[in-house]
Amino acid sequence: MQEQIDRLKGDTLGRIAAAADAAALDQVRVSALGKKGDITEMMKQLGRLTPDERRTTGQLLNALKDEVTAAIAAREAEFRSAAIDAKLSNERIDMTLPARPDAGGRIHPVSQTIDELTAVFGEMGFTVAEGPDIEGDFYNFTALNIPPEHPARQAHDTFYLPPAADGSTVLLRTHTSPVQIRTMQQVKPPIRIIVPGRTYRCDYDATHSPMFHQVEGLVVDETSHMGHLKGCLIEFCRAFFGIDDLPVRFRPSYFPFTEPSAEVDIGCSRAGGELRIGAGGDWLEILGCGMVHPKVLANCGIDPQRYQGFAFGMGIERIAMLKYGIPDLRTFYESDLRWLRHYGFVPLDVPSMTSGLSQ
């Protein structure tokens, strides 16, 4: 029996090593360990042996069974490793190949619109200023002459954060106006800046988003007046929308941080249920503006008896929707590549003060 087991061991291990693929290996497993396999048949004969022979032969057959099982498992692992290597070899990417012509990226409409705003106001002598998204109550409200009972300070409008270490109120800025305050504290007039950036408010629907973009402008000097503000914004609206005779009107309004204040409307037509920017029988509100309130100047350490200026602000998504016919604000942030391919811009279309705006 010992010689028979040794011959079976050598034969089975040889066939396992010679198996060309997983299917051939499985045939070896069945022929050795299956219900009618060689090892199984030998184990069935143990009952015919004497107790001593049965114990000795049983130990040899169990050892053979374990060795064959381990050899099959090792061979299966070799096949799996070879399959993975073959797959990786077939699916590898040659990173030295040139990019596909149709695989180019797109500039997001918000980024495009910010570049366009910068180009227009850059020609007027404005520079870009930036500031933190997380602000204190003083910069976001108090310095801007917004009283404690103002609705904008309520939690249903503002994202408040845990208080700072000194107990002061901390929040996500609700507008980019805090950058105006920081600039007036740090820079001596004359000042002429625009402030594009992210802002945050508790709102979400087709025309509102909890995170959106604004651009604000600020001019502070000794001579600027409401006429300069009107001329600046009229030129901006006509340049941005590419309509030389675009009607623009100013309506009296109220903002805590400007006095006098106004809202700016541009002409439009809604004939046939379609909105068209330009001369027409209707108006569309687009931004707010006004002369900087003397209290705001004083809060920033600027003498309101000597200096004056104007400020304005608008939603970047809003004017992008109007210019490029985007119907729903929420799609700006849904990360849909199909949407971006449709509304996005190729990188070479980025506007500048020399190349103009993309139409």
C-alpha positions as CSV (number, residue, x, y, z in Angstrom):
1,M,0.0,0.0,0.0
2,Q,2.9,2.3,0.8
3,E,4.3,1.9,-2.7
4,Q,0.9,2.5,-4.3
5,I,0.4,5.7,-2.3
6,D,3.9,6.9,-3.3
7,R,3.2,6.3,-7.0
8,L,-0.2,8.0,-6.8
9,K,1.4,11.0,-5.1
10,G,4.1,11.4,-7.7
11,D,1.6,11.0,-10.6
12,T,-0.9,13.5,-9.1
13,L,1.6,16.1,-8.2
14,G,3.1,15.8,-11.7
15,R,-0.2,16.3,-13.4
16,I,-0.9,19.4,-11.1
17,A,2.4,20.9,-12.2
18,A,1.7,20.1,-15.9
19,A,-1.8,21.6,-15.9
20,A,-1.9,24.3,-18.6
21,D,-4.9,26.2,-17.3
22,A,-7.6,26.3,-14.6
23,A,-9.8,23.9,-16.5
24,A,-7.1,21.2,-16.8
25,L,-6.2,21.7,-13.1
26,D,-9.9,21.2,-12.2
27,Q,-9.8,17.8,-14.0
28,V,-6.8,16.7,-12.0
29,R,-8.7,17.7,-8.8
30,V,-11.7,15.7,-9.7
31,S,-9.6,12.6,-10.8
32,A,-7.8,12.7,-7.4
33,L,-10.3,14.0,-4.9
34,G,-13.7,13.7,-6.5
35,K,-16.3,11.1,-5.4
36,K,-14.7,8.5,-7.7
37,G,-11.2,10.0,-7.5
38,D,-8.1,7.9,-6.9
39,I,-7.4,9.0,-3.4
40,T,-11.1,8.7,-2.5
41,E,-11.2,5.1,-3.8
42,M,-8.2,4.2,-1.8
43,M,-9.7,5.6,1.4
44,K,-12.8,3.5,0.8
45,Q,-10.6,0.4,1.0
46,L,-9.4,1.2,4.5
47,G,-12.3,-0.9,6.0
48,R,-10.7,-4.1,4.6
49,L,-7.4,-3.6,6.5
50,T,-6.4,-4.6,9.9
51,P,-6.6,-2.0,12.6
52,D,-2.9,-1.3,12.6
53,E,-2.8,-1.2,8.8
54,R,-5.9,1.0,8.7
55,R,-4.3,3.5,11.1
56,T,-1.0,3.7,9.2
57,T,-2.5,3.8,5.8
58,G,-5.2,6.3,6.8
59,Q,-2.5,8.7,8.1
60,L,-0.6,8.4,4.8
61,L,-3.8,9.0,2.7
62,N,-4.8,12.0,4.8
63,A,-1.3,13.5,4.4
64,L,-1.5,12.8,0.6
65,K,-4.9,14.5,0.5
66,D,-3.6,17.6,2.3
67,E,-0.5,17.8,0.1
68,V,-2.6,17.5,-3.1
69,T,-5.1,20.1,-1.9
70,A,-2.3,22.5,-1.1
71,A,-0.6,21.9,-4.5
72,I,-3.9,22.6,-6.3
73,A,-4.4,25.8,-4.3
74,A,-0.9,27.0,-5.1
75,R,-1.3,26.3,-8.8
76,E,-4.7,28.1,-8.8
77,A,-3.0,31.2,-7.2
78,E,-0.4,31.0,-10.0
79,F,-3.1,31.1,-12.6
80,R,-4.9,34.0,-11.0
81,S,-1.6,36.0,-10.8
82,A,-0.9,35.3,-14.4
83,A,-4.4,36.4,-15.4
84,I,-4.0,39.7,-13.5
85,D,-0.7,40.3,-15.1
86,A,-2.1,39.6,-18.6
87,K,-5.1,42.0,-17.9
88,L,-2.8,44.8,-16.7
89,S,-0.6,44.3,-19.7
90,N,-3.5,44.5,-22.1
91,E,-5.2,47.5,-20.3
92,R,-2.1,49.6,-19.7
93,I,-2.1,53.2,-20.9
94,D,0.9,54.8,-22.6
95,M,1.1,58.2,-20.9
96,T,3.5,59.5,-23.5
97,L,0.7,59.5,-26.2
98,P,-0.7,62.9,-27.1
99,A,-4.1,63.9,-25.7
100,R,-7.2,63.1,-27.8
101,P,-8.5,66.2,-29.6
102,D,-12.0,65.6,-28.3
103,A,-10.9,65.2,-24.6
104,G,-10.3,68.9,-23.9
105,G,-11.6,70.4,-20.7
106,R,-14.1,73.2,-20.4
107,I,-14.1,76.5,-18.4
108,H,-17.1,76.6,-16.0
109,P,-19.5,79.5,-16.7
110,V,-18.9,81.0,-13.3
111,S,-15.2,81.1,-13.9
112,Q,-15.8,82.5,-17.4
113,T,-18.1,85.2,-16.0
114,I,-15.6,86.2,-13.3
115,D,-12.9,86.6,-16.0
116,E,-15.3,88.7,-18.1
117,L,-16.1,90.9,-15.1
118,T,-12.5,91.4,-14.3
119,A,-11.8,92.3,-17.9
120,V,-14.5,95.0,-18.0
121,F,-13.7,96.6,-14.7
122,G,-10.0,96.2,-15.3
123,E,-10.3,98.5,-18.2
124,M,-11.9,101.0,-15.8
125,G,-8.9,100.9,-13.5
126,F,-10.3,98.5,-10.9
127,T,-8.1,95.9,-9.2
128,V,-9.2,92.6,-7.7
129,A,-9.3,92.2,-3.9
130,E,-9.9,89.0,-1.9
131,G,-10.8,88.0,1.7
132,P,-11.7,85.1,3.9
133,D,-14.9,83.1,3.6
134,I,-15.2,82.8,7.4
135,E,-15.8,86.2,8.9
136,G,-16.6,87.9,12.2
137,D,-19.8,89.7,13.0
138,F,-18.1,93.1,12.8
139,Y,-16.9,92.8,9.2
140,N,-20.0,91.1,7.9
141,F,-22.6,93.2,9.7
142,T,-21.6,95.9,12.2
143,A,-19.1,97.8,10.1
144,L,-21.6,97.9,7.3
145,N,-24.1,99.7,9.4
146,I,-26.4,96.7,9.6
147,P,-28.3,97.0,12.9
148,P,-28.7,94.1,15.4
149,E,-32.4,93.6,14.6
150,H,-31.9,93.4,10.8
151,P,-33.4,90.2,9.2
152,A,-30.1,89.4,7.5
153,R,-28.6,88.6,10.9
154,Q,-31.2,85.9,11.7
155,A,-30.2,82.3,11.7
156,H,-32.7,81.4,9.0
157,D,-30.6,83.5,6.6
158,T,-27.0,83.1,7.9
159,F,-24.7,80.1,8.5
160,Y,-23.4,80.7,12.0
161,L,-20.4,78.8,13.2
162,P,-19.3,78.0,16.8
163,P,-18.0,81.1,18.6
164,A,-14.3,82.0,18.4
165,A,-12.0,81.4,21.4
166,D,-12.7,85.0,22.6
167,G,-16.5,84.4,22.4
168,S,-17.0,86.5,19.3
169,T,-19.5,85.6,16.6
170,V,-18.2,83.7,13.6
171,L,-20.1,83.0,10.4
172,L,-19.8,82.2,6.7
173,R,-19.9,85.5,4.9
174,T,-23.3,86.4,3.4
175,H,-21.7,88.8,0.9
176,T,-18.3,89.9,-0.2
177,S,-18.7,93.3,1.4
178,P,-16.4,92.4,4.4
179,V,-13.5,92.6,1.9
180,Q,-14.5,96.2,1.3
181,I,-14.2,96.8,5.0
182,R,-10.9,95.1,5.3
183,T,-9.6,97.1,2.3
184,M,-10.7,100.4,3.7
185,Q,-9.0,99.6,7.0
186,Q,-5.7,98.7,5.4
187,V,-5.5,100.9,2.3
188,K,-5.4,104.7,2.2
189,P,-7.8,106.3,-0.4
190,P,-8.0,106.5,-3.3
191,I,-9.5,103.0,-3.5
192,R,-10.9,101.3,-6.6
193,I,-11.5,97.5,-6.2
194,I,-13.8,94.7,-7.3
195,V,-14.4,91.7,-5.0
196,P,-15.5,88.5,-6.7
197,G,-15.9,85.5,-4.4
198,R,-18.0,82.8,-2.8
199,T,-20.9,83.8,-0.4
200,Y,-23.3,81.7,1.7
201,R,-26.9,82.0,2.7
202,C,-29.6,79.6,3.9
203,D,-31.6,79.3,0.7
204,Y,-32.0,76.7,-2.1
205,D,-34.3,76.6,-5.1
206,A,-34.1,77.2,-8.9
207,T,-32.8,80.8,-8.4
208,H,-31.0,80.5,-5.0
209,S,-28.2,78.4,-3.7
210,P,-26.7,78.0,-0.2
211,M,-23.3,78.8,-1.8
212,F,-23.1,81.2,-4.7
213,H,-20.8,83.9,-6.1
214,Q,-21.0,87.7,-5.9
215,V,-18.9,90.5,-7.2
216,E,-18.9,93.9,-5.5
217,G,-17.2,97.1,-6.4
218,L,-15.9,99.9,-4.3
219,V,-14.6,103.4,-5.1
220,V,-13.4,105.8,-2.4
221,D,-11.8,109.1,-3.1
222,E,-12.5,112.8,-2.7
223,T,-14.5,113.5,-5.8
224,S,-16.6,110.5,-6.9
225,H,-20.3,111.1,-7.0
226,M,-23.6,109.4,-8.1
227,G,-23.0,110.4,-11.7
228,H,-19.7,108.5,-11.8
229,L,-21.5,105.5,-10.3
230,K,-24.2,105.6,-13.0
231,G,-21.7,106.0,-15.8
232,C,-19.6,103.1,-14.5
233,L,-22.5,100.7,-14.2
234,I,-24.1,101.7,-17.5
235,E,-20.8,101.0,-19.3
236,F,-20.4,97.7,-17.5
237,C,-23.9,96.4,-18.4
238,R,-23.5,97.3,-22.1
239,A,-20.0,95.8,-22.3
240,F,-20.9,92.6,-20.5
241,F,-24.0,91.9,-22.5
242,G,-22.5,93.2,-25.7
243,I,-25.4,95.6,-26.5
244,D,-24.3,99.1,-27.2
245,D,-27.7,100.7,-26.7
246,L,-28.9,98.5,-23.8
247,P,-31.4,100.5,-21.8
248,V,-30.4,101.0,-18.1
249,R,-32.4,102.6,-15.4
250,F,-31.8,103.4,-11.7
251,R,-34.6,103.0,-9.1
252,P,-34.4,104.4,-5.6
253,S,-33.9,101.7,-3.0
254,Y,-32.5,101.2,0.5
255,F,-29.4,99.4,1.8
256,P,-27.9,100.0,5.3
257,F,-24.4,100.5,3.9
258,T,-25.2,103.1,1.1
259,E,-27.0,106.4,1.0
260,P,-28.5,107.2,-1.4
261,S,-29.1,103.7,-2.7
262,A,-30.5,102.4,-6.0
263,E,-31.3,99.2,-7.8
264,V,-30.3,98.9,-11.4
265,D,-32.6,97.5,-14.1
266,I,-31.8,96.6,-17.7
267,G,-34.2,96.6,-20.6
268,C,-35.6,93.3,-21.8
269,S,-38.5,91.8,-23.8
270,R,-40.7,88.9,-22.7
271,A,-42.6,88.6,-25.9
272,G,-43.8,85.0,-26.6
273,G,-42.7,83.9,-23.2
274,E,-39.0,84.2,-24.1
275,L,-36.7,86.6,-22.2
276,R,-34.4,88.7,-24.4
277,I,-32.0,91.3,-23.1
278,G,-32.1,94.6,-24.9
279,A,-34.6,97.2,-25.9
280,G,-38.1,96.1,-25.1
281,G,-41.2,96.9,-23.1
282,D,-40.0,95.5,-19.8
283,W,-37.3,95.8,-17.2
284,L,-35.2,93.3,-15.3
285,E,-33.4,94.0,-12.0
286,I,-29.8,93.1,-12.1
287,L,-27.8,94.7,-9.2
288,G,-27.8,97.1,-6.3
289,C,-25.6,100.1,-5.7
290,G,-25.3,103.5,-3.9
291,M,-23.0,106.0,-2.4
292,V,-21.0,104.6,0.6
293,H,-22.7,105.5,3.8
294,P,-20.7,108.0,5.9
295,K,-21.0,105.7,8.9
296,V,-19.3,102.9,7.0
297,L,-16.4,105.1,6.1
298,A,-16.1,106.2,9.8
299,N,-16.2,102.6,11.0
300,C,-13.2,101.9,8.8
301,G,-11.2,104.9,10.0
302,I,-11.8,107.1,6.9
303,D,-12.9,110.7,7.4
304,P,-16.4,111.0,5.8
305,Q,-16.0,114.8,5.7
306,R,-13.1,114.4,3.3
307,Y,-13.8,111.2,1.4
308,Q,-16.8,109.8,-0.3
309,G,-17.4,107.0,-2.8
310,F,-19.8,104.4,-4.3
311,A,-20.3,100.7,-4.1
312,F,-22.3,98.1,-6.1
313,G,-22.9,94.4,-6.0
314,M,-24.4,91.6,-8.1
315,G,-24.8,87.8,-8.2
316,I,-22.4,86.2,-10.7
317,E,-24.6,83.2,-11.3
318,R,-27.5,85.5,-12.0
319,I,-25.8,87.5,-14.7
320,A,-24.3,84.3,-16.2
321,M,-27.8,82.8,-16.4
322,L,-29.1,85.9,-18.2
323,K,-26.2,86.2,-20.6
324,Y,-25.9,82.5,-21.5
325,G,-29.5,81.3,-21.2
326,I,-29.0,79.0,-18.2
327,P,-32.5,78.3,-16.7
328,D,-31.7,76.8,-13.3
329,L,-29.1,77.9,-10.8
330,R,-28.8,74.5,-9.2
331,T,-27.2,73.0,-12.4
332,F,-24.1,75.1,-11.7
333,Y,-23.2,72.8,-8.9
334,E,-24.4,69.3,-10.0
335,S,-21.1,68.3,-11.6
336,D,-22.8,67.1,-14.7
337,L,-20.2,66.9,-17.5
338,R,-22.8,66.9,-20.2
339,W,-24.0,70.3,-18.8
340,L,-20.5,71.6,-18.7
341,R,-19.8,70.5,-22.3
342,H,-22.9,72.4,-23.4
343,Y,-22.5,75.6,-21.4
344,G,-18.7,75.5,-20.7
345,F,-16.0,77.4,-22.6
346,V,-12.8,76.2,-24.2
347,P,-9.7,77.5,-22.4
348,L,-8.6,79.8,-25.3
349,D,-11.9,81.7,-24.9
350,V,-10.9,83.2,-21.6
351,P,-11.4,87.0,-21.9
352,S,-8.9,89.6,-21.2
353,M,-8.5,93.3,-21.5
354,T,-6.9,92.8,-24.9
355,S,-9.0,90.0,-26.4
356,G,-12.4,91.2,-25.2
357,L,-15.4,89.1,-24.1
358,S,-16.7,85.8,-25.3
359,Q,-20.1,86.1,-27.0
